[in-house]
Amino acid sequence: ERAEFRDALVSKDGRKLSELTEKDVIATSSLRRQAGLMRQNKNFKIVDIRGNVNTRLKKMNDGYCDAMIMAAAGLQRLNFDNYITEIIEPEVIIPATSQGVIAIESRINDTRIDEYLKEINHSETWDAIETERGFLRRIEGGCQVPVGCYTKIEGEKITIAGFVAAIDGSEYLSDTETGLIENGKTIGIKLAEKLIAKGASEILADIRK
């Protein structure tokens, strides 16, 4: 089953995102998160940060930054919940595609292993991820561009919300698409095509240059 899919704010003094100002230094290694932050406040000071969770926490405590944005699931799986200042709602910063999911890869045509995987596969998570991957493939996004999406399942229907943005948040395209769960991948593709029609391809082409 999918863990927490949202991002988390970790701040040195317990302030939430709405309380941070342009005087604060916020660290993230994600262009998606950077675009979301710039959309909240174009004057935020954003710096890059690398390393595992322990390394990043040490850098913050040593004065490298005042706050960081990370995947909440990563912190929770390491039992670092106490470092989380705030879980950021997707309306503020849309998560990365499939964030919070643990995937298991198997060899093609390895039917023996596939039978084991069927037993532990979480069907609702699978449906959500198929939808999100459909969106990502069609939009031709990846971890190096400001693209994100998330899904919500209600009964037999699934809704996906997604966005594409310029790195500085000056351009921000978002939309949603809803349909039957069984058509999840197609629904994700339809959302991507909505954003492409609005100019998503041009934004991503500029970033890749």
Disulfide bonds with the S-S distance in Angstrom:
none
